[in-house]
Amino acid sequence: MSGRYLGASAGSGPVSPLVRSLLDLRVDIDRTYANSAVMNRVSADMFRQMPSFWPNPPSRVYQESWIIDSPQVTWRPCEVEIRGTVRWWRGIHPPTSARIVIPWTVVSMGPAVVSLTQSGGTTSTYTCAKQSVFFRDLEMEIDVCASVNAGTIVPGYDTDSHNVRPPGLPRRTLTIEESYREAGVDVTINPARTVIDDSAAGFVSWSPAELHDAMEVNSSRFAGAWPAWRMWGLLAGLFDNPGVGGIMFDAAAGFGGAGRAPERQGFAVFRAHQWFNNLPAGAPANQDEAWALRHFLYTYVHEAGHAFNFLHSWDKNRPDSLSWMNYDWRYDNRNGANSFWSNFQFRFDDDELIHMRHGDRPSVIMGGDPWASGGHLEGPPAGAMSQIDDEAQPIELLMRSKPYFEFMEPVFVELRLRNLTGQPIDVDARLRPEFGTVALFVRRLDGRIVGYTPIMCELAVPEEHVLAPTEVGDGTDRFSESVFIGYGGHGFLFDAPGEYLVRAVYQGLGDLALPSNTHLIRVGYPAGAAEALAGDYFTQEVGLNLYLGGSPSPFLASGLETLEQAATAKDFKGSMLAARAAETVGRSAGRSFYRVEYERDEASLTEYQSPDPTAQLKLTQTALDTYRKAKDPHLNIAYNRLARERAAALAEIGQTEEAQQELSKAESELKKQGVNDTVLEDIRAAASEIANGK
C-alpha cells in the first residue's frame, strides 16, 4: 500500500471552475521495497491545477503541505482505511481530520480516496491514483573532471565486500540510486555526463569560490523553475584543503544564492583524496580496496544528503546515530571507526527518513528553504547560552574577540583550546564550523538564539594535534584559530547596532562536548558614510565574498566592488571596516581563479583571473597599517596571516629582502604583544624559507 498517490478534488476549485485542487499523497504504512524501513506516517503536498491555455500545457502551483504523525490503520479484506489528525506545516488552519481508503484487487491497487474534513463539517474529497512505491522522485546529474575520468566514477558496493560489517546485514549491491531508493526516494542519474577539461596550466585544486561559481554556471545552463527535485554532483580531483574528501558547497545564506540562483543544488567528491587511493576499477580484490569503495559510496550519499537539508547527526543531538549523516570516526570514539561500520546498516536514521519522505516540501526540495532549515530537529540544544557547568573540564574552550565592532565591520572571533591537565591531550585542531567540530550560537537583539550555519559543509579527515601538559609553559598547551562568523546560513548575523551574546561548543576527538564561555559582542551605530553604504553592503554578494575570502566570480562582482569601495574610500580610512575589506579584496586579487566554460556539449576550466601580487600588496597596505597602529592583541592572528600573505606576494615579484623585512617586523610587533614563542618560530621559519628561495 505504501508509496505515492496523485489525484484531484472531486469538485471544481475555489477560484474558477477551471482551477482544480491536486493532492500529492504519500502513504508510509507497510514495506514495499527491500531494506526500506516503515515510518508509519502519511503526508501530502497540495497544489492548484491551472488550466491549459494554448500553446501552454496545464501547470501546477504549490500551495502547502501536511502530515499525519500517528495514523490509525485498519486492515480489511481488499482495502485499508487510514484515519488521523492533520498537522499543517505552516499557516493557521481549522482542525482537520483525514480519512483515506485504499482498495485493492489481485490485479490493481487504489485509487486512494482521501477525505479532509474541517471542524464545522466542510469536507474535500480527492481521488488519487497510485504513482510509485517511492515517496519522492529526484533527477541527478554527475559530471566529472577529465583528470579523474577513469576507473570508478560512481560507486557500486557489495555490502559483503568488507569484513567489518553488522552481523546479518542483508547482502546487496548498493549504488547512489539504490541507497536513496531504500530511503524512499527514486533517484535517477543522467547517464550522459559532462567531462570538464581541468588540464589548464597552473590549475592544481578547487577553491570554495571556484566550486560556488561552477555551480552557478551549471545552474544557468538549464531552463526551468526552481525549486525542483534536481541535483548536480561533481567528481573533481583535489580541494584546496587536501584533507577534504567531499563538500556540499551550494548553501547561499537564505537569499537564493549568488546570481539569484537557488541553493542546496550541488555537491562535490574529490577523487584524488587519500581515502580513494585504493579505489578499484571493478570489484575489490582486498580489504583496502573494499574500504575505499565503501567510503566512496558513503561520501557520495553523505554529501547528497546535505542537499536534502540534512545536518550532521551530532548537530541534531544524535551523536551516536547510525546514519549516512554521521562520521564513522565520531561514532563511539572509544572504539574507533570500526565500531560504526560493525553496526551501520547503510541507511539514514528514522528522523531523517521522516524528513526526507514526509517533511515540509520547501524544507526538503532543492532550491527551497535555506540550508539548515526545516523540521528535522536541527535547532540549537537547550541551554546553548547558559553558563558553563561547574564540573571540571580537561580542556578549556575560550572564545574572545574585540569587545566592540564598528557598524558593518566583519565579525571574527578567536577560539582557543587549552590543556588544563598534567597529561598530553589529543584534539582535532579544525575549529571552523565547516568541519562539524565546533557549533556556534548567537543570541540576536530580539532574544532569539540562532545557530551559526556555515555556507559550506566539508567532509574531511581529522587534523590531530597534541596539546602539551599545562605546566610546560611554552604555549604548546594551547591552540587558537580565528573564525569568521559575520555571515552564514542565516545571512548577516550582526547587521544591527546593539549587544549580542555568542557561545561555542567544541565536539572534537573523543566523547567530549566542551562549551565555551558566553562572549559579549557590541556593534556600534552607523554614521555618515557607513549609513549610506549599508544598503549595498548587507547583500548576499558582499556576504559571500567575505565568507569565501574574496571571489572574482561575475556572479559576485557587485559584492567585490562594494568591498573595494569600503577599502579605498576616504570616509573609511583607518577604520576596521576598511582594513577587513582591503584584506578580502587584496586576497582575491592575489589568487588565480578558474571558471568552467561550456561550448555546446564540451566544458573546460579556463583561467579567468591570473594572480596579481602587486595589486594585492597595494590593496592590503591599508589593512597592514591599521593592524599595526591598533596594537590590539585580538588582531594578532589576522596580522600574522596578512604579513605572511604579503611576504609571499613580495617574494613572488622578486622582492625577497622586502619579504623578509615584512616578516621580521611582524615578529617584532607580535613579540611585543606577548605572542607565544611557537608562533614567532613559525614566522622565522617562513622568513628562512623565503631567503632560501623555497
C-alpha positions as CSV (number, residue, x, y, z in Angstrom):
1,M,0.0,0.0,0.0
2,S,2.8,2.4,0.7
3,G,4.0,4.8,-1.9
4,R,2.9,7.9,-3.7
5,Y,-0.6,8.7,-4.9
6,L,-1.8,11.7,-7.0
7,G,-5.2,13.0,-7.8
8,A,-7.6,15.9,-8.0
9,S,-10.5,17.1,-5.8
10,A,-14.0,15.9,-6.7
11,G,-15.4,19.4,-7.3
12,S,-14.2,22.5,-9.1
13,G,-11.6,24.8,-7.5
14,P,-12.5,27.8,-5.3
15,V,-11.1,30.4,-7.7
16,S,-12.6,29.2,-11.0
17,P,-14.3,26.1,-12.4
18,L,-11.2,25.6,-14.5
19,V,-8.8,25.6,-11.5
20,R,-8.7,22.3,-9.5
21,S,-7.0,21.3,-6.3
22,L,-4.4,18.5,-6.6
23,L,-3.2,16.2,-3.8
24,D,0.2,14.5,-3.9
25,L,-0.2,11.9,-1.2
26,R,2.5,9.8,0.5
27,V,1.4,6.7,2.4
28,D,4.0,5.0,4.6
29,I,2.4,2.2,6.5
30,D,4.0,-1.0,5.1
31,R,7.1,-2.1,3.4
32,T,7.1,-2.1,-0.4
33,Y,10.8,-2.0,-1.2
34,A,13.6,-4.2,0.1
35,N,15.5,-3.0,3.1
36,S,13.2,0.1,3.3
37,A,12.0,1.0,6.8
38,V,8.4,1.8,7.6
39,M,7.9,5.2,9.2
40,N,4.1,4.9,9.9
41,R,3.3,8.3,8.5
42,V,1.0,9.9,5.9
43,S,1.8,13.2,4.3
44,A,0.8,15.3,1.3
45,D,1.6,18.3,-0.8
46,M,-1.3,20.4,-2.1
47,F,-1.3,22.1,-5.5
48,R,-3.5,24.2,-7.7
49,Q,-4.0,22.7,-11.1
50,M,-4.0,25.6,-13.5
51,P,-5.9,25.2,-16.8
52,S,-4.3,24.7,-20.2
53,F,-4.3,27.8,-22.4
54,W,-2.9,27.1,-25.9
55,P,0.0,26.8,-26.5
56,N,0.8,26.4,-22.8
57,P,0.2,23.0,-21.1
58,P,-1.5,22.7,-17.7
59,S,0.7,23.7,-14.8
60,R,0.7,23.1,-11.0
61,V,1.2,25.7,-8.4
62,Y,2.4,24.5,-5.0
63,Q,0.2,25.6,-2.0
64,E,1.2,23.8,1.2
65,S,1.9,20.5,2.9
66,W,0.6,18.5,5.8
67,I,1.4,15.3,7.8
68,I,-0.3,12.8,9.9
69,D,2.1,11.7,12.6
70,S,0.3,8.7,14.1
71,P,-2.3,7.4,11.7
72,Q,-4.8,4.8,12.8
73,V,-4.6,2.0,10.2
74,T,-7.3,-0.6,9.9
75,W,-6.8,-3.5,7.5
76,R,-9.8,-5.2,6.0
77,P,-10.2,-7.7,3.2
78,C,-9.3,-5.9,-0.1
79,E,-8.9,-2.5,1.5
80,V,-7.1,-0.4,4.1
81,E,-8.6,2.5,6.0
82,I,-6.3,5.2,7.5
83,R,-7.5,7.9,9.8
84,G,-5.7,10.7,11.7
85,T,-5.4,14.3,12.6
86,V,-3.8,16.5,10.0
87,R,-0.9,18.7,11.1
88,W,-0.2,21.6,8.8
89,W,3.4,22.7,8.5
90,R,2.6,26.4,8.0
91,G,-0.1,28.9,8.5
92,I,-3.3,28.8,10.5
93,H,-5.9,26.2,9.7
94,P,-9.0,24.9,11.4
95,P,-8.7,21.5,13.0
96,T,-8.7,18.9,10.2
97,S,-9.2,15.2,10.2
98,A,-8.4,12.8,7.3
99,R,-9.9,9.5,6.2
100,I,-8.1,7.6,3.5
101,V,-9.5,4.4,1.9
102,I,-7.3,2.4,-0.5
103,P,-8.9,-0.7,-2.1
104,W,-7.0,-3.4,-3.9
105,T,-7.7,-6.5,-6.0
106,V,-5.5,-9.2,-7.4
107,V,-4.7,-7.1,-10.4
108,S,-4.9,-3.5,-9.2
109,M,-4.4,-1.1,-6.3
110,G,-6.2,2.0,-5.5
111,P,-7.2,4.6,-6.2
112,A,-6.9,6.2,-2.8
113,V,-10.0,8.1,-1.8
114,V,-9.0,10.9,0.6
115,S,-11.5,12.9,2.6
116,L,-10.3,16.0,4.5
117,T,-12.9,17.3,7.0
118,Q,-12.5,20.6,8.8
119,S,-14.2,21.4,12.1
120,G,-17.6,22.7,11.1
121,G,-18.3,19.9,8.6
122,T,-16.7,21.1,5.4
123,T,-15.2,18.0,3.5
124,S,-12.9,17.9,0.5
125,T,-12.6,14.6,-1.4
126,Y,-9.7,13.6,-3.6
127,T,-9.3,10.5,-5.8
128,C,-5.6,9.7,-6.1
129,A,-4.1,7.0,-8.4
130,K,-1.0,5.1,-7.4
131,Q,2.1,6.6,-8.9
132,S,5.1,4.8,-7.4
133,V,6.3,2.7,-4.5
134,F,8.6,5.7,-3.7
135,F,7.7,8.9,-1.9
136,R,9.8,11.4,-3.9
137,D,11.5,11.4,-7.3
138,L,14.9,13.1,-8.0
139,E,17.0,13.7,-11.1
140,M,20.7,13.8,-10.5
141,E,23.5,14.8,-12.9
142,I,27.1,13.8,-12.0
143,D,29.8,15.5,-14.1
144,V,33.4,14.5,-13.9
145,C,36.7,16.3,-14.3
146,A,39.0,14.9,-17.0
147,S,41.9,14.3,-14.6
148,V,39.8,11.7,-12.7
149,N,37.7,10.4,-15.6
150,A,38.9,6.8,-15.3
151,G,38.0,3.7,-13.4
152,T,35.2,4.0,-11.0
153,I,33.2,7.2,-11.5
154,V,30.1,6.3,-9.5
155,P,30.2,3.7,-6.8
156,G,28.7,0.2,-6.7
157,Y,29.4,-1.6,-3.4
158,D,28.7,-5.2,-2.5
159,T,27.8,-5.0,1.2
160,D,29.7,-8.3,1.9
161,S,33.0,-6.9,0.4
162,H,34.4,-5.7,3.7
163,N,34.8,-7.9,6.7
164,V,33.8,-5.2,9.2
165,R,30.0,-5.2,8.9
166,P,27.0,-5.9,11.1
167,P,26.0,-9.5,11.6
168,G,23.1,-10.4,9.5
169,L,23.5,-7.4,7.2
170,P,21.4,-8.2,4.0
171,R,23.8,-8.7,1.1
172,R,23.1,-6.4,-1.9
173,T,24.9,-4.1,-4.2
174,L,24.5,-0.5,-3.2
175,T,24.7,2.4,-5.6
176,I,23.8,6.0,-5.1
177,E,20.4,5.3,-6.6
178,E,19.8,2.1,-4.6
179,S,20.9,3.8,-1.3
180,Y,18.3,6.5,-1.8
181,R,15.6,4.2,-3.1
182,E,15.9,2.3,0.1
183,A,15.3,5.6,1.8
184,G,12.2,6.1,-0.3
185,V,13.5,8.5,-3.0
186,D,13.6,7.3,-6.6
187,V,16.9,8.8,-7.8
188,T,17.7,8.7,-11.5
189,I,21.2,9.6,-12.6
190,N,21.5,11.1,-16.1
191,P,23.7,8.6,-18.0
192,A,25.1,11.4,-20.1
193,R,27.7,13.2,-18.0
194,T,29.8,16.2,-19.0
195,V,33.6,15.8,-18.8
196,I,35.2,19.0,-17.7
197,D,38.7,19.5,-19.0
198,D,40.7,20.6,-15.9
199,S,44.1,20.5,-17.6
200,A,44.6,24.2,-17.6
201,A,48.2,25.3,-16.9
202,G,48.6,26.3,-13.3
203,F,45.4,24.7,-12.0
204,V,46.0,22.4,-9.1
205,S,43.0,22.3,-6.8
206,W,39.5,23.6,-6.4
207,S,38.8,26.6,-4.2
208,P,35.5,27.1,-2.4
209,A,34.9,30.2,-4.6
210,E,35.6,28.2,-7.8
211,L,33.2,25.5,-6.8
212,H,30.5,28.0,-6.0
213,D,31.0,29.7,-9.3
214,A,30.9,26.4,-11.1
215,M,27.5,25.6,-9.5
216,E,26.1,28.9,-10.7
217,V,27.4,28.4,-14.2
218,N,25.9,24.9,-14.3
219,S,22.5,26.1,-13.0
220,S,22.4,28.9,-15.5
221,R,22.6,26.4,-18.4
222,F,19.3,24.8,-17.7
223,A,15.9,26.3,-18.1
224,G,13.1,25.6,-15.7
225,A,11.8,27.0,-12.5
226,W,13.2,26.3,-9.0
227,P,12.7,24.7,-6.6
228,A,13.0,21.4,-8.3
229,W,13.8,17.8,-7.5
230,R,17.1,18.1,-9.3
231,M,20.7,17.9,-8.0
232,W,24.2,18.4,-9.5
233,G,27.2,16.4,-8.4
234,L,30.8,16.9,-9.5
235,L,33.6,14.3,-9.3
236,A,36.7,16.5,-9.1
237,G,40.4,16.0,-8.4
238,L,41.6,17.8,-5.3
239,F,40.2,20.5,-3.0
240,D,42.4,23.4,-1.7
241,N,42.4,21.7,1.6
242,P,43.6,18.2,0.6
243,G,42.1,16.7,3.7
244,V,38.6,17.3,2.4
245,G,37.0,14.3,0.6
246,G,33.6,15.8,-0.1
247,I,31.7,19.1,0.2
248,M,28.2,20.5,-0.1
249,F,29.1,23.9,-1.5
250,D,25.9,25.4,-2.6
251,A,24.3,26.9,0.6
252,A,23.6,30.5,-0.2
253,A,22.7,32.1,3.1
254,G,18.9,32.1,2.7
255,F,18.8,34.7,-0.1
256,G,18.5,32.5,-3.0
257,G,22.2,32.1,-4.0
258,A,24.8,34.1,-5.8
259,G,23.4,35.4,-9.0
260,R,19.9,34.9,-7.6
261,A,20.1,31.1,-8.2
262,P,18.6,28.7,-5.7
263,E,20.7,26.8,-3.1
264,R,21.2,23.2,-2.0
265,Q,21.6,22.1,-5.5
266,G,25.0,20.5,-5.5
267,F,28.0,18.8,-4.0
268,A,31.5,17.6,-5.0
269,V,33.5,14.5,-4.3
270,F,37.3,14.7,-4.6
271,R,38.6,11.6,-6.3
272,A,42.3,12.4,-5.6
273,H,41.7,12.3,-1.8
274,Q,43.8,9.8,0.2
275,W,40.6,7.9,1.0
276,F,40.4,6.8,-2.6
277,N,44.0,5.8,-3.3
278,N,43.0,2.1,-3.3
279,L,39.7,2.6,-5.2
280,P,39.4,-0.3,-7.7
281,A,38.2,0.0,-11.2
282,G,35.9,-3.0,-10.7
283,A,35.2,-5.4,-7.8
284,P,37.6,-5.0,-4.8
285,A,40.4,-7.6,-4.6
286,N,41.3,-7.0,-1.0
287,Q,40.1,-5.3,2.2
288,D,41.9,-2.0,1.4
289,E,40.1,-1.7,-1.9
290,A,36.8,-2.7,-0.3
291,W,37.3,0.1,2.3
292,A,38.0,2.7,-0.4
293,L,34.9,1.6,-2.4
294,R,32.7,1.7,0.7
295,H,34.0,5.1,1.6
296,F,33.4,6.3,-2.0
297,L,29.7,5.4,-1.7
298,Y,29.5,6.8,1.8
299,T,30.9,10.2,0.6
300,Y,28.5,10.5,-2.3
301,V,25.5,9.6,-0.3
302,H,26.5,11.8,2.7
303,E,27.1,14.9,0.6
304,A,23.9,14.5,-1.4
305,G,22.1,14.1,1.9
306,H,23.2,17.7,2.8
307,A,21.3,18.9,-0.3
308,F,18.1,17.4,1.2
309,N,18.7,19.8,4.1
310,F,20.3,17.3,6.5
311,L,22.8,18.5,9.1
312,H,25.3,16.1,10.7
313,S,24.0,13.7,13.2
314,W,25.8,15.3,16.2
315,D,24.5,18.8,15.2
316,K,21.0,17.4,15.8
317,N,21.9,16.0,19.3
318,R,22.2,12.5,17.9
319,P,26.0,11.8,18.0
320,D,25.5,8.0,18.2
321,S,23.1,7.9,15.2
322,L,23.9,5.0,12.8
323,S,23.3,7.2,9.8
324,W,24.8,8.2,6.5
325,M,25.0,11.7,8.0
326,N,27.3,10.7,10.9
327,Y,31.1,10.4,10.6
328,D,32.5,6.9,11.2
329,W,35.3,8.3,13.4
330,R,32.9,10.3,15.5
331,Y,30.6,7.4,16.4
332,D,31.5,5.8,19.7
333,N,35.1,7.3,19.6
334,R,36.2,4.9,22.3
335,N,36.3,2.1,19.8
336,G,37.2,3.9,16.6
337,A,35.6,3.9,13.2
338,N,35.2,0.1,13.1
339,S,32.6,0.5,15.8
340,F,30.5,2.5,13.3
341,W,30.9,0.1,10.4
342,S,30.3,-3.0,12.5
343,N,26.8,-1.6,13.4
344,F,25.9,0.6,10.4
345,Q,23.0,-0.8,8.3
346,F,23.7,1.6,5.3
347,R,20.7,3.8,5.9
348,F,19.5,7.2,7.2
349,D,18.1,7.3,10.7
350,D,14.4,7.4,11.4
351,D,14.1,11.2,11.9
352,E,16.0,11.8,8.7
353,L,13.7,9.4,6.8
354,I,10.7,11.2,8.1
355,H,12.1,14.5,7.0
356,M,13.1,13.2,3.5
357,R,9.8,11.4,2.9
358,H,7.3,13.5,4.7
359,G,8.9,16.8,5.6
360,D,7.5,20.2,4.6
361,R,8.2,20.3,0.9
362,P,10.1,23.6,0.8
363,S,12.5,22.4,3.5
364,V,13.3,19.3,1.6
365,I,13.2,20.1,-2.1
366,M,16.4,21.5,-3.8
367,G,16.2,25.3,-4.2
368,G,13.6,25.6,-1.5
369,D,14.1,26.8,2.1
370,P,17.6,27.8,3.2
371,W,20.3,25.3,4.2
372,A,19.9,24.1,7.8
373,S,16.2,25.0,8.0
374,G,13.3,22.7,8.2
375,G,11.7,20.1,10.5
376,H,14.4,17.6,11.2
377,L,15.5,18.6,14.8
378,E,18.3,20.9,13.7
379,G,17.7,23.6,16.4
380,P,20.3,24.5,19.0
381,P,20.4,22.3,22.1
382,A,18.6,23.5,25.2
383,G,20.9,25.6,27.3
384,A,23.1,26.6,24.5
385,M,23.6,30.1,26.0
386,S,23.6,29.0,29.7
387,Q,26.6,29.3,31.9
388,I,29.3,26.6,31.9
389,D,28.7,23.7,34.4
390,D,30.9,23.7,37.5
391,E,32.2,20.2,36.6
392,A,35.9,20.4,35.9
393,Q,36.8,20.0,32.2
394,P,40.2,18.7,31.0
395,I,40.3,21.3,28.2
396,E,39.3,25.0,28.2
397,L,37.5,26.4,25.2
398,L,37.9,30.1,25.3
399,M,36.1,32.5,22.9
400,R,37.4,36.0,22.7
401,S,37.4,38.9,20.3
402,K,37.4,42.7,20.2
403,P,34.7,43.8,22.6
404,Y,33.5,46.4,20.1
405,F,32.9,46.2,16.4
406,E,32.2,49.1,14.1
407,F,29.0,49.0,12.1
408,M,29.5,46.7,9.1
409,E,32.9,45.5,10.4
410,P,33.2,41.8,9.6
411,V,33.0,39.8,12.9
412,F,35.8,37.4,13.7
413,V,36.2,35.5,17.0
414,E,39.2,33.6,18.3
415,L,38.6,30.1,19.5
416,R,41.3,28.7,21.8
417,L,41.7,25.2,23.2
418,R,44.0,24.9,26.2
419,N,45.0,21.8,28.1
420,L,44.1,22.1,31.8
421,T,45.7,18.8,32.9
422,G,49.2,17.4,33.5
423,Q,49.0,15.0,30.6
424,P,49.1,15.5,26.8
425,I,45.7,15.5,25.2
426,D,44.9,14.8,21.5
427,V,42.4,17.2,19.9
428,D,41.0,17.8,16.5
429,A,42.5,21.2,15.5
430,R,39.9,22.1,12.9
431,L,37.9,24.8,14.7
432,R,35.9,26.2,11.8
433,P,32.2,25.2,11.8
434,E,32.5,23.8,8.3
435,F,34.1,20.7,9.7
436,G,31.5,20.0,12.3
437,T,33.9,20.1,15.2
438,V,32.5,23.4,16.6
439,A,28.9,24.6,16.9
440,L,28.3,28.3,17.4
441,F,25.2,30.0,18.8
442,V,24.3,33.7,18.7
443,R,21.7,35.4,20.7
444,R,20.3,38.1,18.5
445,L,18.9,41.5,19.5
446,D,15.4,40.2,19.7
447,G,16.4,37.5,22.1
448,R,16.3,34.6,19.5
449,I,19.1,32.1,19.6
450,V,20.3,31.1,16.2
451,G,22.9,28.5,15.4
452,Y,25.6,29.8,13.1
453,T,25.4,27.8,9.9
454,P,28.4,27.8,7.6
455,I,27.8,28.2,3.8
456,M,29.7,25.0,3.1
457,C,29.9,21.6,4.7
458,E,33.2,19.8,4.4
459,L,33.8,16.0,5.0
460,A,37.4,15.6,5.9
461,V,39.9,13.6,7.9
462,P,40.6,14.9,11.4
463,E,43.7,17.1,12.0
464,E,45.0,15.6,15.2
465,H,47.0,18.0,17.4
466,V,48.6,17.3,20.7
467,L,48.2,19.8,23.5
468,A,51.1,19.7,25.8
469,P,50.6,19.5,29.6
470,T,49.7,22.8,31.1
471,E,52.9,23.0,33.2
472,V,55.2,23.1,30.1
473,G,54.6,26.8,29.9
474,D,55.8,27.5,26.3
475,G,52.4,27.9,24.7
476,T,52.3,24.4,23.3
477,D,49.4,23.6,25.7
478,R,47.0,25.7,23.6
479,F,45.8,26.0,20.0
480,S,44.0,29.0,18.5
481,E,42.1,29.8,15.3
482,S,40.4,32.9,14.0
483,V,36.8,32.1,12.8
484,F,34.7,34.4,10.7
485,I,31.1,34.3,11.9
486,G,29.7,37.6,10.4
487,Y,27.9,35.8,7.6
488,G,26.5,32.3,7.2
489,G,23.4,30.3,6.5
490,H,21.2,32.9,8.2
491,G,22.8,35.8,6.3
492,F,24.4,38.6,8.2
493,L,24.2,37.9,11.9
494,F,25.5,41.2,13.2
495,D,23.7,43.7,10.9
496,A,22.2,46.0,13.5
497,P,23.8,48.0,16.4
498,G,23.5,46.5,19.8
499,E,24.7,43.7,22.1
500,Y,25.0,40.1,21.0
501,L,25.9,37.0,23.0
502,V,27.9,34.3,21.4
503,R,28.8,30.8,22.6
504,A,30.6,27.8,21.1
505,V,30.6,24.1,21.8
506,Y,33.6,22.0,20.8
507,Q,32.9,18.5,19.6
508,G,36.4,17.2,18.7
509,L,38.2,13.9,19.3
510,G,36.7,11.8,22.0
511,D,33.3,11.9,23.5
512,L,33.7,15.4,25.0
513,A,31.3,18.2,24.2
514,L,33.0,21.2,25.6
515,P,31.2,24.6,26.0
516,S,33.0,27.9,25.8
517,N,32.4,31.0,27.8
518,T,29.5,33.2,26.8
519,H,31.0,36.1,24.9
520,L,29.6,39.6,24.5
521,I,29.9,41.5,21.2
522,R,28.9,45.1,20.9
523,V,28.1,46.5,17.4
524,G,28.3,50.3,17.0
525,Y,25.8,52.7,15.4
526,P,26.2,53.8,11.8
527,A,27.2,57.3,11.0
528,G,27.5,59.3,7.8
529,A,29.1,57.3,5.0
530,A,28.5,54.0,6.8
531,E,24.8,54.5,6.8
532,A,24.8,55.4,3.1
533,L,26.9,52.3,2.2
534,A,24.7,49.8,4.3
535,G,22.2,49.2,1.5
536,D,24.9,48.0,-0.8
537,Y,26.9,46.2,1.9
538,F,24.2,43.9,3.5
539,T,23.8,41.8,0.4
540,Q,24.5,38.2,-0.4
541,E,27.2,39.2,-2.9
542,V,29.2,41.0,-0.2
543,G,28.5,38.3,2.4
544,L,29.7,35.5,0.1
545,N,32.8,37.5,-0.8
546,L,33.6,37.9,2.9
547,Y,32.9,34.2,3.6
548,L,34.9,33.0,0.6
549,G,37.8,35.3,1.2
550,G,37.1,37.2,-2.0
551,S,35.8,35.9,-5.3
552,P,36.3,37.2,-8.8
553,S,33.2,35.3,-9.9
554,P,31.0,37.5,-12.2
555,F,28.0,36.4,-10.0
556,L,29.6,38.1,-7.0
557,A,31.2,41.1,-8.8
558,S,28.9,43.7,-7.2
559,G,30.0,42.5,-3.8
560,L,33.7,42.7,-4.5
561,E,33.1,46.3,-5.9
562,T,31.3,47.3,-2.7
563,L,34.2,45.9,-0.6
564,E,36.8,47.7,-2.7
565,Q,34.8,50.9,-2.2
566,A,34.9,50.4,1.6
567,A,38.6,49.7,1.4
568,T,39.6,52.7,-0.6
569,A,37.1,55.5,0.3
570,K,38.5,58.4,2.3
571,D,35.4,58.3,4.6
572,F,36.5,54.9,5.9
573,K,40.3,55.5,6.1
574,G,41.8,53.9,9.2
575,S,38.6,52.0,10.1
576,M,38.5,48.3,10.8
577,L,35.8,48.0,8.1
578,A,38.3,49.4,5.5
579,A,41.0,47.1,6.8
580,R,39.0,43.9,6.6
581,A,37.5,44.9,3.2
582,A,41.0,45.6,1.9
583,E,42.3,42.2,3.1
584,T,39.4,40.5,1.4
585,V,39.8,42.3,-1.9
586,G,43.6,42.0,-1.9
587,R,43.4,38.3,-1.2
588,S,41.1,37.9,-4.1
589,A,43.5,39.8,-6.4
590,G,46.5,37.7,-5.4
591,R,44.9,34.4,-6.4
592,S,44.3,32.7,-9.7
593,F,40.7,32.0,-10.4
594,Y,39.4,29.3,-12.8
595,R,35.9,29.1,-14.3
596,V,34.1,26.3,-16.1
597,E,33.2,27.4,-19.6
598,Y,30.8,25.4,-21.8
599,E,30.8,25.3,-25.6
600,R,28.0,23.1,-26.8
601,D,28.5,19.8,-25.0
602,E,32.1,20.4,-24.0
603,A,33.3,22.0,-20.9
604,S,36.7,23.2,-19.7
605,L,38.4,25.1,-16.9
606,T,39.9,28.4,-18.1
607,E,41.9,30.9,-16.1
608,Y,39.5,33.8,-15.6
609,Q,41.9,35.8,-13.4
610,S,45.7,35.4,-13.0
611,P,47.4,36.3,-9.7
612,D,48.4,40.0,-9.4
613,P,50.7,40.2,-6.3
614,T,51.4,43.9,-7.0
615,A,47.7,44.7,-6.7
616,Q,47.4,42.5,-3.7
617,L,50.2,44.4,-1.9
618,K,48.7,47.8,-2.8
619,L,45.3,46.9,-1.6
620,T,46.4,45.2,1.6
621,Q,48.7,48.0,2.7
622,T,45.6,49.7,4.3
623,A,44.9,46.7,6.4
624,L,48.6,46.3,7.4
625,D,48.8,49.9,8.6
626,T,45.6,49.6,10.5
627,Y,46.6,46.4,12.3
628,R,50.0,47.8,13.2
629,K,48.5,51.0,14.5
630,A,45.8,49.3,16.5
631,K,48.3,47.2,18.5
632,D,45.3,45.1,19.6
633,P,46.1,41.5,20.8
634,H,42.7,40.4,19.4
635,L,44.1,41.2,15.9
636,N,47.3,39.1,16.3
637,I,46.1,36.2,14.3
638,A,44.8,38.5,11.5
639,Y,48.1,40.5,11.4
640,N,50.2,37.3,11.4
641,R,48.2,35.9,8.5
642,L,48.3,39.1,6.5
643,A,52.1,39.5,7.0
644,R,52.7,36.0,5.7
645,E,50.4,36.6,2.6
646,R,52.2,39.9,1.8
647,A,55.6,38.3,2.3
648,A,54.6,35.6,-0.2
649,A,53.4,38.2,-2.7
650,L,56.7,40.2,-2.3
651,A,58.7,37.0,-2.9
652,E,56.7,36.2,-6.0
653,I,57.7,39.5,-7.6
654,G,61.3,39.0,-6.6
655,Q,61.5,41.3,-3.6
656,T,62.9,38.7,-1.2
657,E,64.6,41.2,1.1
658,E,61.4,43.2,1.5
659,A,59.5,40.0,2.2
660,Q,62.0,39.1,5.0
661,Q,61.7,42.6,6.4
662,E,57.9,42.3,6.4
663,L,58.1,39.1,8.4
664,S,60.8,40.4,10.7
665,K,58.7,43.4,11.6
666,A,55.7,41.2,12.2
667,E,57.7,39.0,14.5
668,S,58.9,42.1,16.4
669,E,55.4,43.6,16.7
670,L,53.8,40.3,17.8
671,K,56.5,39.6,20.3
672,K,55.6,42.9,22.0
673,Q,52.0,41.7,22.2
674,G,53.2,38.6,24.1
675,V,52.6,36.1,21.3
676,N,53.8,32.5,22.1
677,D,57.3,31.5,21.1
678,T,55.9,28.8,18.8
679,V,54.2,31.4,16.7
680,L,57.3,33.5,16.5
681,E,59.4,30.5,15.5
682,D,56.9,29.8,12.6
683,I,57.4,33.3,11.4
684,R,61.2,33.0,11.5
685,A,60.9,29.7,9.6
686,A,58.8,31.3,6.9
687,A,61.4,34.1,6.5
688,S,64.1,31.5,6.3
689,E,62.3,29.6,3.5
690,I,61.9,32.8,1.5
691,A,65.6,33.6,2.0
692,N,66.5,30.1,0.6
693,G,64.1,30.5,-2.3
694,K,61.6,28.0,-1.2
